[in-house]
Amino acid sequence: MGCLQPINMNFMDRMLKQTKMNKASNLPEGADSLDAATESASARPGVNLSSGQQSSPDLTTMEVCEAVERELDKVTSKFGGVSEESAARIDEQIAYINELKATLLLRGDEELNYTDVKYEQSYVLAELLRIREPQLWEKQFGNFLQNFTPDFGSITRDGIFSGERDKILTQVICQHLYRQGLLDIGDNLCVESGLCLDPKYKEPFVELHRILEALKLHNLEPALKWAGENRQALLQQGSSLEFKLHRLAFLNLLKEGPTQQSQAITYARTNFTQFVKRHEKEIQVLMGALVFISGGIESSPYSHLFDNNLWEDIQDTFTRDACARLGLSVDSPFSAGCVALPALLNICQVMQARQVANIWSGKDELPIEIDLGKDFHYHSVFACPILRQQASESNPPMRLTCGHVISRDALHKLASGNKLKCPYCPGEQNPNEARQITF
């Protein structure tokens, strides 16, 4: 599913009926039908009720959220080179002050023009004040956030999260904080909420972020060690993480030039042998790059191997495979809620304006369908009934001519020459007639 759907399809009908019955209703003139009410609601601050898209140029909850995001991106981009700029500006003013000092000492007191000295002093102070610009950016962003005051309480109800549900919710929030690397905040939440978690619960997240930080610094050792320790589990997932890590380490040796050629060859012989079956073509390409190491690989036909995106790709691959190893999704469980929140806030504003807020209980239904985008479209997972293994890229599901589906590995095991008997029916066929399918 790629959207949050209303469980009760008569919600809008009930909302309209209650609005008509309410004498103090603020329904605009002419909005005496479901279509008119829906059109009026979607024209108010918020979203189009049928598609979840923005429909008004006014400053709505959705637009305020987007404006906050834009302002944060703007401030973050300003901070990009502020450290280097500030250091350079301070060094420049120190050199300028030393030059002024030397000039004043040469002139002596009798030749001093205090007006000029005061002018130079004002100039230096003005330049130093520019170093404080980041503080002004933070203050401006803080003032902007003061306008962002949505009523989140309007989209929930008391008692929904109570008892055991409250404990589960707190644990999910802690998991979200841990997976984001906010370990101290997660610990504080556990203490303040009285939630007792096994210390081992946090250890995988600590290790995950330690390895990610090392990868950001182009250090492969922690990731290679982790991949080696979890090799069998990664193979069962159909992961290529360990090969990609060794490939990157090999490319780092090639980048150092002819002095590391022998080390690169030794590294390839030691580490690539186990991957020949699955990554033969990629290894052949890597070996071909050795021919150009003396003349400079950056200007060779293999220059594409040194794309800077490889480091970002290895970080994404590690995050995905590590989360799968821990039984977690790559995205936080709150991702879908964050997408749906602005639309829910807007429909609540509409309901409050109609004075029909009591129509939506919030416990077993959503008032509108909310499109969550393609990122939240999920497909079924196929497990081979013969080998009892989950399908993967290297072992996809194959459809036989009789219609039954088994994995590719099972097909190879059951095939006898040019004959294959279906394990579920009397049908026989040529193994080459099986077709790969995608759910």
SULCORCOR-V335778 format. One record per residue. SS is DSSP state (alpha for helix, beta for strand, coil for the rest). PHI is phi in whole degrees, -180 to 180 (* if undefined). PSI is psi in whole degrees, 0 to 359 (none if undefined). Layout:
# SULCORCOR-V335778
ss=<SS/SS>
phi=<PHI/PHI>
psi=<PSI/PSI>
This chain:
# SULCORCOR-V335778
ss=<coil/coil/beta/beta/coil/coil/coil/coil/coil/coil/alpha/alpha/alpha/alpha/alpha/alpha/alpha/alpha/alpha/alpha/alpha/coil/coil/coil/coil/coil/coil/coil/coil/coil/coil/coil/coil/alpha/alpha/alpha/alpha/alpha/alpha/alpha/alpha/alpha/alpha/coil/coil/coil/beta/coil/coil/coil/coil/coil/coil/beta/coil/coil/coil/coil/coil/coil/alpha/alpha/alpha/alpha/alpha/alpha/alpha/alpha/alpha/alpha/alpha/alpha/alpha/alpha/alpha/alpha/alpha/alpha/coil/coil/coil/alpha/alpha/alpha/alpha/alpha/alpha/alpha/alpha/alpha/alpha/alpha/alpha/alpha/alpha/alpha/alpha/alpha/alpha/alpha/alpha/alpha/alpha/alpha/alpha/alpha/alpha/coil/coil/coil/coil/coil/coil/alpha/alpha/alpha/alpha/alpha/alpha/alpha/alpha/alpha/alpha/alpha/alpha/alpha/alpha/alpha/alpha/alpha/alpha/alpha/alpha/alpha/alpha/alpha/alpha/alpha/alpha/alpha/alpha/alpha/alpha/alpha/alpha/coil/coil/coil/coil/coil/coil/alpha/alpha/alpha/alpha/coil/coil/coil/coil/coil/coil/coil/coil/alpha/alpha/alpha/alpha/alpha/alpha/alpha/alpha/alpha/alpha/alpha/alpha/alpha/alpha/alpha/alpha/coil/coil/coil/alpha/alpha/alpha/alpha/alpha/alpha/alpha/alpha/alpha/alpha/alpha/coil/coil/coil/coil/coil/alpha/alpha/alpha/alpha/alpha/alpha/alpha/alpha/alpha/alpha/alpha/alpha/alpha/alpha/alpha/alpha/alpha/alpha/coil/coil/coil/coil/alpha/alpha/alpha/alpha/alpha/alpha/alpha/alpha/alpha/coil/alpha/alpha/alpha/alpha/alpha/alpha/coil/coil/coil/coil/alpha/alpha/alpha/alpha/alpha/alpha/alpha/alpha/alpha/alpha/alpha/alpha/alpha/alpha/alpha/coil/coil/alpha/alpha/alpha/alpha/alpha/alpha/alpha/alpha/alpha/alpha/alpha/alpha/alpha/alpha/coil/alpha/alpha/alpha/alpha/alpha/alpha/alpha/alpha/alpha/alpha/alpha/alpha/alpha/alpha/alpha/alpha/alpha/alpha/alpha/alpha/coil/coil/coil/coil/alpha/alpha/alpha/coil/coil/coil/alpha/alpha/alpha/alpha/coil/coil/alpha/alpha/alpha/alpha/alpha/alpha/alpha/alpha/alpha/alpha/alpha/alpha/alpha/alpha/alpha/alpha/alpha/coil/coil/coil/coil/coil/coil/coil/coil/coil/alpha/alpha/alpha/alpha/alpha/alpha/alpha/alpha/alpha/alpha/alpha/alpha/alpha/alpha/alpha/alpha/alpha/alpha/alpha/alpha/coil/coil/alpha/alpha/alpha/coil/coil/coil/coil/coil/coil/coil/coil/coil/coil/beta/beta/coil/coil/alpha/alpha/alpha/coil/coil/coil/coil/coil/coil/beta/coil/coil/coil/coil/coil/coil/beta/coil/coil/coil/coil/coil/coil/beta/beta/beta/coil/coil/coil/coil/coil/beta/beta/beta/alpha/alpha/alpha/alpha/alpha/alpha/alpha/coil/beta/coil/coil/beta/beta/beta/coil/coil/coil/coil/coil/coil/beta/beta/coil/alpha/alpha/alpha/coil/beta/beta/coil/coil/coil>
phi=<*/-117/-152/-95/-103/-69/-73/-100/-74/-93/-59/-65/-65/-66/-63/-66/-63/-65/-64/-64/-75/-83/-67/-92/-62/-103/-58/-68/-60/94/-90/-110/-138/-61/-63/-67/-65/-63/-64/-66/-64/-73/-81/-75/-52/145/-130/-71/-64/-90/-125/79/-99/-64/-136/-134/-78/-67/-77/-101/-59/-60/-70/-64/-60/-67/-66/-62/-63/-64/-64/-65/-63/-64/-65/-62/-65/-66/-77/-51/-113/-66/-64/-65/-64/-65/-63/-66/-67/-65/-61/-64/-72/-62/-64/-65/-65/-63/-66/-63/-61/-65/-65/-65/-65/-72/-72/86/-66/-70/-93/-71/-110/-66/-66/-65/-63/-65/-65/-64/-63/-64/-64/-63/-64/-64/-67/-70/-66/-65/-68/-87/-56/-56/-66/-68/-62/-63/-64/-64/-67/-63/-65/-66/-67/-62/-82/-98/-131/-69/-90/-68/-66/-76/-105/-137/-134/-64/94/-65/-109/-142/64/-66/-64/-64/-65/-65/-62/-62/-66/-65/-65/-61/-62/-61/-65/-64/-71/-87/87/-91/-68/-65/-65/-61/-64/-63/-63/-61/-67/-70/-90/75/-84/-102/-111/-62/-53/-68/-64/-88/-56/-60/-70/-62/-65/-59/-72/-64/-69/-62/-63/-65/-65/-63/-93/62/-107/-93/-59/-61/-68/-64/-65/-64/-64/-66/-70/-112/-59/-64/-65/-67/-65/-65/-79/75/-80/-109/-59/-63/-64/-64/-67/-67/-62/-66/-65/-64/-66/-63/-69/-64/-65/-78/94/-57/-64/-108/-62/-65/-66/-65/-64/-62/-63/-65/-64/-77/-111/-89/-58/-71/-107/-60/-62/-95/-130/-61/-64/-63/-67/-61/-64/-63/-68/-65/-67/-62/-63/-100/-66/-74/-91/99/-71/-60/-106/-102/-63/-103/-64/-65/-66/-103/-62/-64/-68/-61/-71/-67/-64/-69/-67/-65/-63/-64/-61/-64/-73/-67/-64/-64/-64/-86/77/-115/-79/-65/-88/-66/-63/-87/-61/-63/-64/-65/-69/-81/-57/-58/-66/-66/-62/-69/-67/-66/-62/-63/-65/-66/-66/-84/60/-127/-63/-75/-68/-92/-76/77/-96/-132/-159/-112/-74/-141/-83/-120/-77/-96/88/-69/-64/-110/-92/-119/-118/-67/-104/-100/-115/-64/-73/-89/-89/57/-123/-73/-65/-143/-62/-86/-137/-78/-72/-123/-95/-82/-64/-81/105/-76/-122/-136/-80/-63/-63/-66/-60/-65/-71/-84/-70/-127/68/-98/-122/-144/-99/-63/-73/-117/-150/-73/-63/-121/-162/-84/-55/-70/-83/-71/-124/-71/-123/-129/-82>
psi=<141/17/159/117/147/132/319/108/349/12/310/328/316/323/317/319/317/324/319/323/339/115/335/17/147/25/133/157/132/352/67/20/165/317/317/320/318/317/320/318/320/339/343/173/122/232/160/122/339/337/345/11/158/144/0/139/354/165/96/176/316/315/326/318/315/323/320/318/318/318/320/318/322/314/318/319/326/326/353/305/21/327/312/319/317/317/318/320/321/316/322/318/326/315/320/318/318/323/317/319/315/321/317/322/326/324/319/169/327/329/1/135/105/337/316/321/317/323/316/322/317/322/314/317/321/320/322/328/333/338/339/6/321/326/324/322/318/319/318/319/322/319/324/322/337/335/352/87/61/151/87/336/342/345/13/173/147/141/349/316/95/156/233/328/324/320/318/317/316/321/322/320/318/318/320/315/319/317/339/357/6/66/318/319/319/319/318/321/319/318/312/330/352/18/125/112/142/131/331/341/326/338/315/324/323/314/319/312/329/318/319/318/322/319/324/332/11/35/114/347/310/320/319/321/316/317/322/321/332/28/312/318/321/323/321/330/350/28/146/16/310/320/317/325/315/324/317/321/320/318/327/324/319/325/335/354/190/334/337/13/314/322/324/317/316/318/318/316/325/321/340/346/319/347/4/320/319/333/41/313/317/321/322/320/318/320/326/331/337/332/329/10/326/329/358/108/333/333/16/173/351/17/334/341/341/29/134/339/346/325/322/322/320/328/317/318/316/316/315/314/325/319/319/323/325/357/27/155/158/319/152/148/345/356/313/320/322/325/321/338/311/320/320/321/320/318/328/322/318/316/321/323/328/352/42/30/335/352/321/114/332/0/322/17/157/143/335/161/133/119/120/359/171/337/340/24/124/151/159/154/131/130/127/126/346/303/348/43/147/137/152/180/324/347/69/164/141/133/126/166/336/351/345/152/131/171/162/320/321/322/315/324/325/339/140/94/237/15/144/122/129/134/354/348/170/357/141/153/172/132/331/347/352/146/137/140/159/130/none>
